[in-house]
């Protein structure tokens, strides 16, 4: 389900997923610039049945934190956006192939949901969730890289190009290894495969998001030359 609110200061959309409602604001995401809009969309979510909501804010400020309470939101998870120049100094040795929509859906969903079993956004995907992402205008199957052994999917690196950024930026959108194959260095190889693909598309900057509490992933990405560019903070509520 989706609800939308339009006010003079912008438009807010709330989409209900497996773990609650995700709010997206057009234009300026800062809470202190959009208090009335946020209050209105929270009211719309409440009227549509309510539940947990979250709103991600890039580069949050003290003003955003202060205003959160006035709209019923509290600070939640934080993500680092990390970046590095392309091409990387190291290259992947894994043999990967492109995702085939309609053929690889079931095997990919199985690995994704096993790898992200406790993740609030990426876990519990179904065919509808996946197809919504595959229908996005930015989707490019050639950048959705799968790694298999003996016909079994063991991991993937899904990349995304932000063509409207200046200059364009390549993102490692989702990356995961089947829990049965953990500890073999596949995460490193898949990350490098994604960076190799993005560099091959002519991009000079690669980026990704990672939970600030995910110490093993942070260590890997720092080893691969990523540095923190800025923080994204989730503001949450139960309405």
N, CA, C and O of each residue as an XYZ file, in Angstrom:
956
protein
N       0.844     -1.191      0.000
C       0.000      0.000      0.000
C       0.886      1.250      0.000
O       1.973      1.263      0.579
N       0.397      2.289     -0.659
C       1.128      3.550     -0.758
C       0.182      4.704     -0.447
O      -0.962      4.714     -0.902
N       0.657      5.671      0.324
C      -0.108      6.900      0.522
C       0.797      8.070      0.156
O       2.020      7.982      0.269
N       0.184      9.164     -0.282
C       0.947     10.329     -0.724
C       0.290     11.592     -0.208
O      -0.936     11.707     -0.201
N       1.114     12.545      0.229
C       0.641     13.834      0.725
C       1.409     14.937      0.004
O       2.634     14.879     -0.096
N       0.696     15.933     -0.493
C       1.318     17.079     -1.146
C       0.990     18.349     -0.366
O      -0.165     18.592     -0.016
N       2.001     19.143     -0.102
C       1.856     20.437      0.562
C       2.752     21.427     -0.154
O       3.560     21.027     -0.992
N       2.627     22.728      0.159
C       3.476     23.709     -0.519
C       4.968     23.418     -0.402
O       5.736     23.752     -1.304
N       5.392     22.790      0.721
C       6.817     22.537      0.905
C       7.307     21.247      0.271
O       8.489     20.916      0.368
N       6.395     20.505     -0.387
C       6.855     19.308     -1.078
C       5.847     18.182     -1.052
O       4.679     18.373     -0.715
N       6.325     16.994     -1.417
C       5.502     15.788     -1.490
C       6.147     14.701     -0.645
O       7.364     14.519     -0.676
N       5.328     13.980      0.109
C       5.801     12.843      0.901
C       5.031     11.601      0.480
O       3.812     11.635      0.316
N       5.762     10.502      0.308
C       5.144      9.217     -0.020
C       5.524      8.215      1.053
O       6.668      8.179      1.506
N       4.567      7.406      1.453
C       4.814      6.340      2.419
C       4.382      5.030      1.788
O       3.253      4.896      1.316
N       5.298      4.059      1.783
C       5.033      2.754      1.186
C       5.122      1.709      2.284
O       6.094      1.674      3.039
N       4.100      0.851      2.374
C       4.112     -0.185      3.395
C       4.803     -1.434      2.856
O       4.440     -1.958      1.803
N       5.808     -1.901      3.603
C       6.534     -3.100      3.232
C       6.430     -4.147      4.316
O       5.593     -4.030      5.211
N       7.283     -5.190      4.250
C       7.212     -6.282      5.232
C       7.455     -5.837      6.666
O       6.963     -6.465      7.604
N       8.217     -4.748      6.843
C       8.588     -4.328      8.197
C       8.013     -2.962      8.557
O       8.515     -2.309      9.473
N       6.980     -2.521      7.860
C       6.367     -1.247      8.184
C       6.401     -0.285      7.011
O       6.539     -0.690      5.857
N       6.272      0.983      7.323
C       6.157      2.029      6.312
C       7.486      2.754      6.119
O       8.159      3.112      7.085
N       7.845      2.960      4.874
C       9.023      3.748      4.520
C       8.563      5.071      3.925
O       7.800      5.091      2.960
N       9.029      6.177      4.502
C       8.634      7.510      4.052
C       9.727      8.102      3.176
O      10.910      8.045      3.510
N       9.319      8.663      2.068
C      10.249      9.310      1.137
C       9.760     10.725      0.876
O       8.587     10.933      0.565
N      10.655     11.698      1.002
C      10.324     13.097      0.752
C      10.994     13.558     -0.532
O      12.163     13.253     -0.769
N      10.258     14.293     -1.363
C      10.881     14.883     -2.538
C      11.614     16.148     -2.115
O      11.152     16.890     -1.248
N      12.747     16.379     -2.732
C      13.501     17.591     -2.421
C      14.293     17.464     -1.139
O      15.000     16.478     -0.930
N      14.175     18.444     -0.295
C      14.964     18.543      0.934
C      14.455     17.546      1.969
O      13.311     17.642      2.413
N      15.311     16.577      2.362
C      14.916     15.558      3.333
C      15.045     16.022      4.782
O      14.573     15.329      5.684
N      15.667     17.171      5.030
C      15.931     17.577      6.412
C      14.619     17.805      7.167
O      13.712     18.478      6.678
N      14.541     17.232      8.359
C      13.308     17.326      9.127
C      12.935     18.764      9.435
O      11.763     19.133      9.352
N      13.924     19.584      9.790
C      13.576     20.937     10.225
C      13.026     21.779      9.078
O      12.449     22.839      9.320
N      13.195     21.326      7.831
C      12.637     22.047      6.692
C      11.277     21.517      6.284
O      10.603     22.124      5.452
N      10.850     20.366      6.869
C       9.658     19.696      6.354
C       8.715     19.227      7.458
O       8.022     18.225      7.285
N       8.677     19.929      8.584
C       7.902     19.457      9.736
C       6.428     19.258      9.401
O       5.856     18.221      9.735
N       5.802     20.245      8.741
C       4.391     20.133      8.427
C       4.105     18.984      7.482
O       3.101     18.288      7.626
N       4.992     18.785      6.510
C       4.823     17.701      5.549
C       4.930     16.345      6.246
O       4.155     15.433      5.959
N       5.883     16.216      7.155
C       6.065     14.953      7.867
C       4.855     14.649      8.748
O       4.371     13.518      8.781
N       4.374     15.662      9.459
C       3.193     15.463     10.296
C       2.002     15.004      9.461
O       1.243     14.132      9.883
N       1.839     15.592      8.275
C       0.717     15.237      7.408
C       0.818     13.794      6.917
O      -0.183     13.078      6.891
N       2.027     13.361      6.524
C       2.148     11.995      6.013
C       2.008     10.981      7.141
O       1.508      9.879      6.911
N       2.438     11.325      8.357
C       2.218     10.430      9.494
C       0.719     10.279      9.775
O       0.253      9.187     10.101
N      -0.024     11.364      9.648
C      -1.481     11.290      9.813
C      -2.101     10.389      8.740
O      -3.025      9.626      9.023
N      -1.589     10.483      7.508
C      -2.115      9.664      6.414
C      -1.812      8.184      6.646
O      -2.648      7.325      6.366
N      -0.618      7.887      7.156
C      -0.269      6.496      7.474
C      -1.174      5.968      8.582
O      -1.647      4.833      8.520
N      -1.407      6.791      9.582
C      -2.286      6.397     10.694
C      -3.694      6.075     10.176
O      -4.313      5.097     10.597
N      -4.185      6.908      9.260
C      -5.520      6.687      8.706
C      -5.584      5.438      7.842
O      -6.656      4.860      7.657
N      -4.427      5.015      7.307
C      -4.370      3.827      6.455
C      -4.100      2.554      7.246
O      -3.857      1.499      6.661
N      -4.140      2.647      8.560
C      -3.951      1.456      9.388
C      -2.783      1.518     10.332
O      -2.688      0.713     11.258
N      -1.872      2.481     10.109
C      -0.764      2.694     11.026
C       0.279      1.585     11.003
O       0.276      0.709     10.138
N       1.172      1.657     11.989
C       2.259      0.696     12.103
C       3.589      1.410     12.254
O       3.618      2.635     12.371
N       4.692      0.670     12.252
C       6.010      1.297     12.355
C       6.366      2.053     11.081
O       6.098      1.579      9.976
N       6.965      3.218     11.234
C       7.413      4.008     10.092
C       8.874      4.372     10.287
O       9.371      4.453     11.410
N       9.556      4.591      9.156
C      10.921      5.104      9.250
C      11.197      6.042      8.083
O      10.707      5.852      6.970
N      11.988      7.049      8.373
C      12.381      8.070      7.405
C      13.886      8.245      7.494
O      14.414      8.609      8.545
N      14.584      7.981      6.379
C      16.035      8.148      6.357
C      16.390      9.581      5.981
O      15.869     10.120      5.005
N      17.277     10.193      6.757
C      17.698     11.580      6.534
C      19.206     11.606      6.318
O      19.956     11.173      7.193
N      19.670     12.106      5.169
C      21.109     12.223      4.948
C      21.686     13.422      5.678
O      21.044     14.467      5.781
N      22.898     13.262      6.183
C      23.613     14.342      6.868
C      22.739     14.998      7.945
O      22.544     16.213      7.906
N      22.212     14.236      8.897
C      21.332     14.816      9.920
C      22.053     15.843     10.772
O      23.256     15.734     11.014
N      21.312     16.838     11.223
C      21.860     17.907     12.044
C      21.210     17.891     13.421
O      20.242     17.168     13.658
N      21.756     18.699     14.322
C      21.157     18.841     15.650
C      19.734     19.387     15.545
O      18.875     19.043     16.358
N      19.480     20.241     14.541
C      18.131     20.774     14.339
C      17.160     19.659     13.952
O      16.009     19.658     14.391
N      17.617     18.715     13.134
C      16.764     17.575     12.774
C      16.428     16.751     14.013
O      15.276     16.367     14.211
N      17.427     16.479     14.845
C      17.198     15.709     16.067
C      16.201     16.420     16.983
O      15.306     15.794     17.551
N      16.369     17.727     17.117
C      15.495     18.481     18.015
C      14.057     18.469     17.526
O      13.126     18.387     18.328
N      13.871     18.551     16.208
C      12.523     18.616     15.671
C      11.841     17.244     15.639
O      10.613     17.159     15.622
N      12.634     16.180     15.629
C      12.053     14.841     15.514
C      10.974     14.609     16.567
O       9.912     14.064     16.269
N      11.253     15.021     17.789
C      10.289     14.809     18.862
C       8.979     15.531     18.636
O       7.928     15.049     19.059
N       9.022     16.686     17.972
C       7.791     17.444     17.756
C       6.900     16.787     16.712
O       5.703     17.070     16.658
N       7.466     15.913     15.880
C       6.679     15.208     14.871
C       6.399     13.765     15.287
O       5.787     13.009     14.534
N       6.844     13.384     16.482
C       6.620     12.031     16.971
C       7.668     11.029     16.545
O       7.489      9.828     16.745
N       8.768     11.498     15.958
C       9.831     10.613     15.504
C      10.973     10.571     16.514
O      11.217     11.542     17.230
N      11.671      9.433     16.565
C      12.854      9.303     17.412
C      14.004      8.778     16.555
O      13.782      8.135     15.529
N      15.232      9.056     16.983
C      16.408      8.600     16.243
C      16.530      7.085     16.323
O      16.324      6.490     17.381
N      16.868      6.466     15.187
C      17.043      5.023     15.137
C      18.390      4.644     14.559
O      19.417      5.187     14.966
N      18.398      3.710     13.607
C      19.645      3.218     13.019
C      20.373      4.316     12.264
O      19.785      5.304     11.824
N      21.696      4.099     12.132
C      22.513      4.990     11.332
C      23.311      4.180     10.320
O      23.766      3.072     10.603
N      23.469      4.758      9.138
C      24.288      4.170      8.090
C      25.405      5.125      7.729
O      25.210      6.340      7.718
N      26.581      4.577      7.432
C      27.627      5.343      6.782
C      27.458      5.218      5.274
O      27.249      4.119      4.759
N      27.549      6.349      4.560
C      27.795      6.255      3.131
C      29.308      6.321      2.961
O      29.951      7.296      3.351
N      29.864      5.265      2.371
C      31.311      5.188      2.166
C      31.600      5.269      0.669
O      30.823      4.791     -0.156
N      32.735      5.884      0.339
C      33.105      6.077     -1.063
C      34.576      5.730     -1.273
O      35.377      5.731     -0.338
N      34.904      5.434     -2.527
C      36.300      5.281     -2.922
C      36.419      5.584     -4.425
O      35.457      5.441     -5.179
N      37.634      6.011     -4.842
C      37.845      6.256     -6.274
C      37.843      4.941     -7.052
O      38.160      3.881     -6.512
N      37.481      5.035     -8.324
C      37.546      3.896     -9.241
C      38.522      4.200    -10.370
O      38.664      5.352    -10.780
N      39.207      3.147    -10.880
C      39.103      1.738    -10.499
C      39.801      1.451     -9.170
O      40.632      2.231     -8.706
N      39.443      0.309     -8.565
C      40.089     -0.120     -7.326
C      41.495     -0.631     -7.626
O      41.816     -0.981     -8.762
N      42.324     -0.666     -6.589
C      43.693     -1.154     -6.745
C      43.746     -2.671     -6.902
O      44.704     -3.208     -7.460
N      42.722     -3.357     -6.413
C      42.641     -4.817     -6.446
C      41.448     -5.203     -7.298
O      40.475     -4.455     -7.391
N      41.522     -6.380     -7.923
C      40.433     -6.815     -8.793
C      39.936     -8.191     -8.381
O      40.677     -8.972     -7.784
N      38.689     -8.485     -8.697
C      38.080     -9.739     -8.304
C      38.612    -10.906     -9.125
O      38.903    -10.769    -10.313
N      38.732    -12.048     -8.472
C      39.107    -13.284     -9.171
C      37.900    -14.205     -9.351
O      38.041    -15.307     -9.881
N      36.723    -13.770     -8.919
C      35.524    -14.589     -9.035
C      34.938    -14.494    -10.448
O      34.982    -13.441    -11.084
N      34.398    -15.598    -10.914
C      33.663    -15.602    -12.177
C      32.189    -15.386    -11.863
O      31.554    -16.222    -11.221
N      31.658    -14.276    -12.313
C      30.264    -13.920    -12.034
C      29.508    -13.815    -13.348
O      30.108    -13.724    -14.419
N      28.198    -13.827    -13.254
C      27.346    -13.647    -14.438
C      26.204    -12.708    -14.092
O      25.947    -12.435    -12.920
N      25.526    -12.220    -15.111
C      24.414    -11.288    -14.914
C      23.153    -12.022    -14.471
O      22.895    -13.151    -14.887
N      22.386    -11.369    -13.632
C      21.075    -11.853    -13.200
C      20.132    -11.956    -14.392
O      20.118    -11.087    -15.264
N      19.329    -13.049    -14.421
C      18.343    -13.243    -15.476
C      16.947    -13.103    -14.878
O      16.463    -14.027    -14.225
N      16.287    -11.952    -15.093
C      14.943    -11.762    -14.537
C      13.999    -12.876    -14.978
O      13.965    -13.260    -16.147
N      13.232    -13.385    -14.010
C      12.294    -14.451    -14.294
C      12.880    -15.832    -14.133
O      12.152    -16.775    -13.820
N      14.201    -15.982    -14.341
C      14.855    -17.278    -14.197
C      15.571    -17.414    -12.859
O      15.603    -18.496    -12.271
N      16.142    -16.320    -12.385
C      16.943    -16.370    -11.165
C      16.200    -15.862     -9.938
O      16.763    -15.837     -8.844
N      14.943    -15.458    -10.104
C      14.219    -14.829     -9.008
C      14.181    -15.708     -7.755
O      14.525    -15.250     -6.665
N      13.767    -16.960     -7.906
C      13.565    -17.825     -6.742
C      14.870    -18.097     -6.012
O      14.917    -18.006     -4.786
N      15.931    -18.430     -6.742
C      17.208    -18.729     -6.081
C      17.783    -17.485     -5.432
O      18.375    -17.559     -4.355
N      17.609    -16.320     -6.092
C      18.114    -15.093     -5.484
C      17.356    -14.746     -4.204
O      17.967    -14.376     -3.202
N      16.029    -14.865     -4.236
C      15.232    -14.573     -3.043
C      15.631    -15.481     -1.884
O      15.683    -15.034     -0.739
N      15.909    -16.739     -2.169
C      16.303    -17.655     -1.102
C      17.602    -17.213     -0.442
O      17.689    -17.176      0.786
N      18.618    -16.875     -1.243
C      19.898    -16.443     -0.678
C      19.744    -15.095      0.023
O      20.251    -14.909      1.129
N      19.051    -14.162     -0.612
C      18.857    -12.840     -0.001
C      18.193    -12.950      1.359
O      18.660    -12.344      2.323
N      17.116    -13.708      1.452
C      16.359    -13.788      2.701
C      17.101    -14.574      3.766
O      16.914    -14.318      4.956
N      17.940    -15.525      3.372
C      18.792    -16.221      4.351
C      19.875    -15.275      4.875
O      20.142    -15.237      6.077
N      20.491    -14.523      3.980
C      21.581    -13.632      4.376
C      21.093    -12.465      5.215
O      21.813    -11.993      6.095
N      19.866    -11.988      4.955
C      19.337    -10.811      5.638
C      18.146    -11.166      6.528
O      17.199    -10.389      6.651
N      18.206    -12.341      7.143
C      17.052    -12.841      7.908
C      16.580    -11.867      8.979
O      15.381    -11.787      9.247
N      17.496    -11.127      9.595
C      17.114    -10.209     10.677
C      17.193     -8.744     10.258
O      17.089     -7.854     11.102
N      17.376     -8.485      8.968
C      17.540     -7.106      8.496
C      16.172     -6.441      8.333
O      15.270     -7.047      7.756
N      15.994     -5.207      8.828
C      14.665     -4.576      8.806
C      14.167     -4.189      7.424
O      12.955     -4.117      7.219
N      15.060     -3.936      6.459
C      14.599     -3.574      5.120
C      14.834     -4.673      4.090
O      13.966     -4.927      3.256
N      15.976     -5.320      4.134
C      16.347     -6.239      3.060
C      15.833     -7.654      3.276
O      15.771     -8.433      2.325
N      15.465     -8.005      4.501
C      14.971     -9.340      4.767
C      13.507     -9.500      4.373
O      12.797     -8.513      4.177
N      13.066    -10.734      4.260
C      11.666    -11.085      3.996
C      11.150    -10.520      2.674
O       9.969    -10.193      2.562
N      12.026    -10.402      1.670
C      11.548     -9.994      0.342
C      10.729    -11.127     -0.268
O      10.955    -12.300      0.030
N       9.780    -10.765     -1.119
C       9.039    -11.746     -1.895
C       9.133    -11.366     -3.372
O       9.790    -10.391     -3.736
N       8.470    -12.146     -4.206
C       8.550    -11.910     -5.652
C       8.071    -10.513     -6.016
O       8.637     -9.874     -6.903
N       7.032    -10.033     -5.339
C       6.508     -8.698     -5.625
C       7.536     -7.619     -5.297
O       7.718     -6.677     -6.068
N       8.215     -7.756     -4.144
C       9.242     -6.780     -3.758
C      10.347     -6.745     -4.796
O      10.771     -5.672     -5.226
N      10.817     -7.930     -5.200
C      11.896     -7.994     -6.182
C      11.468     -7.386     -7.508
O      12.216     -6.609     -8.102
N      10.293     -7.724     -7.974
C       9.849     -7.216     -9.278
C       9.679     -5.712     -9.271
O       9.890     -5.062    -10.295
N       9.300     -5.144     -8.130
C       9.211     -3.687     -8.027
C      10.581     -3.055     -8.263
O      10.694     -2.057     -8.973
N      11.619     -3.639     -7.665
C      12.976     -3.117     -7.859
C      13.447     -3.324     -9.298
O      14.093     -2.449     -9.875
N      13.122     -4.485     -9.877
C      13.544     -4.749    -11.254
C      12.885     -3.804    -12.244
O      13.394     -3.605    -13.347
N      11.749     -3.216    -11.856
C      11.037     -2.284    -12.733
C      11.517     -0.842    -12.593
O      11.061      0.038    -13.323
N      12.436     -0.596    -11.658
C      12.954      0.763    -11.477
C      13.703      1.201    -12.742
O      14.347      0.379    -13.393
N      13.624      2.482    -13.090
C      14.286      2.941    -14.320
C      15.800      2.772    -14.305
O      16.423      2.719    -15.366
N      16.405      2.687    -13.114
C      17.851      2.552    -13.038
C      18.315      1.103    -13.180
O      19.513      0.859    -13.328
N      17.394      0.136    -13.139
C      17.804     -1.267    -13.125
C      18.523     -1.660    -14.414
O      18.083     -1.335    -15.517
N      19.643     -2.367    -14.246
C      20.431     -2.871    -15.364
C      20.900     -4.269    -14.978
O      21.733     -4.423    -14.085
N      20.365     -5.289    -15.650
C      20.693     -6.668    -15.285
C      22.186     -6.952    -15.388
O      22.698     -7.810    -14.669
N      22.891     -6.252    -16.264
C      24.326     -6.516    -16.427
C      25.121     -6.135    -15.181
O      26.241     -6.607    -14.987
N      24.542     -5.282    -14.336
C      25.210     -4.887    -13.098
C      24.710     -5.631    -11.879
O      25.076     -5.290    -10.754
N      23.878     -6.644    -12.081
C      23.348     -7.488    -11.006
C      24.112     -8.806    -11.121
O      23.735     -9.681    -11.900
N      25.181     -8.943    -10.346
C      26.174     -9.992    -10.547
C      25.952    -11.159     -9.601
O      25.822    -10.965     -8.393
N      25.909    -12.378    -10.147
C      25.684    -13.588     -9.363
C      26.936    -14.464     -9.392
O      27.606    -14.583    -10.417
N      27.240    -15.087     -8.220
C      28.343    -16.043     -8.144
C      27.784    -17.412     -7.778
O      27.066    -17.555     -6.788
N      28.120    -18.422     -8.589
C      27.615    -19.771     -8.383
C      28.770    -20.772     -8.311
O      29.854    -20.548     -8.848
N      28.498    -21.863     -7.640
C      29.386    -23.028     -7.666
C      28.523    -24.259     -7.891
O      27.568    -24.498     -7.152
N      28.862    -25.043     -8.917
C      28.118    -26.257     -9.251
C      26.619    -25.982     -9.402
O      25.779    -26.785     -8.994
N      26.310    -24.836     -9.995
C      24.930    -24.484    -10.256
C      24.169    -23.916     -9.080
O      22.982    -23.613     -9.197
N      24.844    -23.763     -7.932
C      24.167    -23.225     -6.746
C      24.601    -21.782     -6.520
O      25.794    -21.480     -6.511
N      23.638    -20.900     -6.339
C      23.935    -19.500     -6.057
C      24.485    -19.361     -4.642
O      23.846    -19.774     -3.675
N      25.695    -18.768     -4.530
C      26.328    -18.591     -3.224
C      26.466    -17.129     -2.816
O      26.748    -16.836     -1.654
N      26.274    -16.226     -3.740
C      26.393    -14.813     -3.385
C      26.090    -13.925     -4.577
O      25.977    -14.395     -5.709
N      25.961    -12.638     -4.304
C      25.636    -11.691     -5.370
C      26.115    -10.295     -4.993
O      26.314     -9.979     -3.820
N      26.291     -9.479     -6.007
C      26.582     -8.054     -5.827
C      25.736     -7.296     -6.837
O      25.959     -7.383     -8.045
N      24.757     -6.547     -6.323
C      23.803     -5.808     -7.155
C      24.247     -4.351     -7.171
O      24.261     -3.693     -6.131
N      24.606     -3.850     -8.337
C      25.088     -2.475     -8.448
C      24.009     -1.564     -9.032
O      23.033     -2.018     -9.630
N      24.217     -0.294     -8.838
C      23.259      0.724     -9.271
C      24.043      1.956     -9.681
O      25.003      2.330     -9.008
N      23.651      2.589    -10.768
C      24.330      3.806    -11.224
C      23.421      5.005    -11.001
O      22.283      5.031    -11.469
N      23.937      6.001    -10.278
C      23.220      7.256    -10.049
C      23.615      8.221    -11.173
O      24.498      9.064    -11.014
N      22.935      8.069    -12.308
C      23.312      8.818    -13.506
C      23.050     10.307    -13.379
O      23.664     11.100    -14.092
N      22.146     10.709    -12.482
C      21.809     12.129    -12.345
C      22.763     12.877    -11.425
O      22.713     14.105    -11.357
N      23.634     12.162    -10.713
C      24.629     12.833     -9.879
C      25.689     13.473    -10.776
O      25.885     13.060    -11.919
N      26.352     14.465    -10.248
C      27.398     15.160    -11.022
C      28.699     15.175    -10.245
O      28.849     15.947     -9.298
N      29.664     14.309    -10.643
C      29.591     13.330    -11.730
C      28.786     12.113    -11.312
O      28.511     11.946    -10.123
N      28.389     11.238    -12.272
C      27.654     10.018    -11.912
C      28.436      9.165    -10.922
O      29.666      9.123    -10.956
N      27.704      8.483    -10.036
C      28.312      7.654     -8.997
C      27.775      6.238     -9.127
O      26.587      6.042     -9.386
N      28.644      5.252     -8.946
C      28.236      3.858     -8.958
C      28.084      3.336     -7.544
O      28.954      3.548     -6.700
N      26.977      2.654     -7.285
C      26.697      2.161     -5.933
C      26.681      0.639     -5.894
O      26.136     -0.003     -6.792
N      27.277      0.065     -4.860
C      27.024     -1.331     -4.530
C      25.747     -1.322     -3.717
O      25.760     -1.037     -2.519
N      24.646     -1.637     -4.376
C      23.298     -1.463     -3.838
C      22.971     -2.527     -2.784
O      22.549     -2.190     -1.678
N      23.160     -3.792     -3.117
C      22.977     -4.892     -2.175
C      24.057     -5.933     -2.460
O      24.327     -6.264     -3.614
N      24.663     -6.439     -1.401
C      25.667     -7.483     -1.561
C      25.484     -8.488     -0.433
O      25.257     -8.104      0.714
N      25.583     -9.775     -0.758
C      25.388    -10.792      0.279
C      26.017    -12.106     -0.148
O      26.209    -12.375     -1.333
N      26.332    -12.916      0.856
C      26.850    -14.276      0.670
C      25.931    -15.216      1.428
O      25.521    -14.915      2.549
N      25.604    -16.348      0.830
C      24.801    -17.353      1.525
C      25.501    -17.724      2.830
O      26.707    -17.970      2.828
N      24.768    -17.769      3.947
C      25.399    -18.118      5.227
C      26.195    -19.422      5.187
O      27.170    -19.565      5.925
N      25.801    -20.375      4.338
C      26.533    -21.636      4.239
C      27.930    -21.442      3.657
O      28.796    -22.299      3.835
N      28.161    -20.317      2.957
C      29.455    -20.073      2.313
C      30.237    -18.961      3.002
O      31.205    -18.453      2.437
N      29.839    -18.578      4.198
C      30.542    -17.499      4.899
C      31.937    -17.954      5.321
O      32.202    -19.147      5.467
N      32.819    -16.976      5.513
C      34.171    -17.264      5.961
C      35.135    -17.648      4.859
O      36.272    -18.024      5.143
N      34.712    -17.564      3.612
C      35.565    -17.964      2.484
C      36.105    -16.779      1.686
O      36.765    -16.974      0.666
N      35.836    -15.562      2.134
C      36.306    -14.386      1.417
C      35.466    -14.009      0.219
O      35.889    -13.188     -0.595
N      34.273    -14.594      0.090
C      33.434    -14.276     -1.064
C      32.917    -12.842     -1.021
O      32.724    -12.219     -2.065
N      32.691    -12.316      0.189
C      32.233    -10.935      0.285
C      33.232     -9.968     -0.318
O      32.851     -9.018     -1.002
N      34.513    -10.209     -0.063
C      35.563     -9.358     -0.636
C      35.569     -9.483     -2.166
O      35.614     -8.484     -2.883
N      35.522    -10.732     -2.648
C      35.547    -10.940     -4.091
C      34.349    -10.337     -4.787
O      34.480     -9.788     -5.881
N      33.172    -10.430     -4.167
C      31.972     -9.870     -4.775
C      31.994     -8.343     -4.761
O      31.554     -7.702     -5.716
N      32.507     -7.764     -3.673
C      32.641     -6.307     -3.633
C      33.542     -5.828     -4.763
O      33.224     -4.867     -5.463
N      34.675     -6.512     -4.930
C      35.597     -6.142     -6.000
C      34.975     -6.354     -7.381
O      35.218     -5.573     -8.301
N      34.170     -7.414     -7.523
C      33.499     -7.635     -8.806
C      32.561     -6.471     -9.120
O      32.486     -6.018    -10.262
N      31.851     -5.994     -8.107
C      30.981     -4.845     -8.309
C      31.749     -3.593     -8.686
O      31.342     -2.853     -9.581
N      32.863     -3.355     -8.000
C      33.683     -2.181     -8.316
C      34.275     -2.295     -9.719
O      34.351     -1.302    -10.443
N      34.698     -3.508    -10.106
C      35.217     -3.707    -11.463
C      34.151     -3.382    -12.500
O      34.434     -2.740    -13.511
N      32.929     -3.825    -12.246
C      31.843     -3.545    -13.195
C      31.599     -2.045    -13.314
O      31.467     -1.518    -14.419
N      31.540     -1.361    -12.181
C      31.266      0.080    -12.204
C      32.388      0.846    -12.890
O      32.136      1.777    -13.654
N      33.631      0.450    -12.615
C      34.762      1.102    -13.294
C      34.692      0.856    -14.796
O      35.016      1.738    -15.592
N      34.264     -0.358    -15.183
C      34.135     -0.672    -16.597
C      33.072      0.141    -17.300
O      33.090      0.273    -18.524
N      32.143      0.687    -16.531
C      31.119      1.571    -17.095
C      31.605      3.021    -17.171
O      30.845      3.917    -17.539
N      32.855      3.240    -16.826
C      33.435      4.572    -16.945
C      33.253      5.456    -15.732
O      33.531      6.653    -15.799
N      32.790      4.894    -14.614
C      32.563      5.696    -13.413
C      33.853      5.873    -12.630
O      34.699      4.979    -12.586
N      33.991      7.048    -12.009
C      35.208      7.374    -11.276
C      35.045      7.255     -9.771
O      36.035      7.322     -9.042
N      33.808      7.078     -9.282
C      33.545      6.994     -7.844
C      32.594      5.835     -7.586
O      31.584      5.680     -8.273
N      32.930      5.015     -6.579
C      32.048      3.956     -6.122
C      31.626      4.220     -4.696
O      32.397      4.780     -3.917
N      30.414      3.828     -4.335
C      29.939      4.061     -2.972
C      29.034      2.928     -2.532
O      28.572      2.124     -3.342
N      28.789      2.881     -1.221
C      27.885      1.900     -0.631
C      27.413      2.427      0.714
O      27.966      3.387      1.249
N      26.380      1.785      1.252
C      25.878      2.098      2.587
C      26.112      0.898      3.491
O      25.984     -0.247      3.058
N      26.454      1.159      4.745
C      26.686      0.089      5.701
C      26.268      0.573      7.084
O      26.501      1.728      7.439
N      25.648     -0.319      7.867
C      25.283      0.029      9.235
C      26.525      0.419     10.023
O      27.565     -0.230      9.913
N      26.418      1.467     10.806
C      27.568      1.926     11.595
C      27.994      0.901     12.639
O      29.111      0.975     13.150
N      27.122     -0.057     12.966
C      27.446     -1.076     13.961
C      27.972     -2.371     13.338
O      28.318     -3.305     14.061
N      28.035     -2.437     12.016
C      28.482     -3.654     11.334
C      30.005     -3.641     11.229
O      30.565     -3.290     10.191
N      30.658     -4.026     12.308
C      32.115     -3.910     12.399
C      32.843     -4.741     11.343
O      33.764     -4.217     10.717
N      32.483     -6.013     11.106
C      33.207     -6.790     10.086
C      33.120     -6.168      8.695
O      34.114     -6.127      7.969
N      31.927     -5.682      8.318
C      31.779     -5.069      7.000
C      32.570     -3.773      6.908
O      33.202     -3.505      5.886
N      32.540     -2.967      7.964
C      33.303     -1.720      7.965
C      34.792     -1.993      7.787
O      35.473     -1.283      7.047
N      35.293     -3.013      8.459
C      36.707     -3.357      8.345
C      37.050     -3.773      6.920
O      38.072     -3.355      6.376
N      36.192     -4.600      6.313
C      36.430     -5.024      4.932
C      36.454     -3.829      3.996
O      37.362     -3.700      3.174
N      35.461     -2.952      4.115
C      35.373     -1.841      3.183
C      36.532     -0.865      3.369
O      37.014     -0.275      2.401
N      36.971     -0.698      4.597
C      38.144      0.161      4.815
C      39.392     -0.462      4.202
O      40.228      0.244      3.637
N      39.521     -1.781      4.312
C      40.643     -2.466      3.671
C      40.640     -2.252      2.158
O      41.696     -2.188      1.528
N      39.451     -2.144      1.589
C      39.319     -1.964      0.148
C      39.380     -0.499     -0.277
O      39.141     -0.179     -1.441
N      39.696      0.385      0.655
C      39.927      1.782      0.309
C      38.746      2.710      0.451
O      38.829      3.874      0.057
N      37.637      2.224      1.009
C      36.486      3.098      1.234
C      36.715      3.969      2.468
O      37.321      3.530      3.444
N      36.231      5.193      2.414
C      36.225      6.092      3.566
C      34.815      6.638      3.741
O      34.028      6.668      2.795
N      34.505      7.070      4.961
C      33.169      7.583      5.255
C      32.987      8.962      4.622
O      33.791      9.868      4.841
N      31.923      9.106      3.835
C      31.584     10.392      3.243
C      30.614     11.154      4.140
O      30.822     12.335      4.419
N      29.543     10.475      4.598
C      28.597     11.110      5.506
C      27.712     10.045      6.145
O      27.819      8.861      5.827
N      26.836     10.482      7.049
C      25.946      9.601      7.798
C      24.515      9.786      7.324
O      24.099     10.899      7.003
N      23.757      8.683      7.281
C      22.303      8.712      7.120
C      21.708      8.204      8.431
O      22.183      7.215      8.987
N      20.673      8.875      8.924
C      20.026      8.468     10.173
C      18.552      8.163      9.907
O      17.875      8.893      9.182
N      18.072      7.082     10.500
C      16.651      6.737     10.401
C      15.912      7.349     11.590
O      16.309      7.174     12.743
N      14.850      8.057     11.294
C      13.934      8.553     12.321
C      12.686      7.665     12.256
O      12.128      7.439     11.182
N      12.261      7.168     13.414
C      11.221      6.141     13.425
C      10.085      6.531     14.376
O      10.224      7.409     15.228
N       8.969      5.846     14.191
C       7.809      6.047     15.072
C       6.864      4.860     14.910
O       6.937      4.126     13.925
N       5.991      4.684     15.871
C       4.877      3.755     15.769
C       3.610      4.589     15.764
O       3.293      5.238     16.760
N       2.879      4.580     14.651
C       1.697      5.441     14.537
C       0.447      4.597     14.406
O      -0.654      5.138     14.299
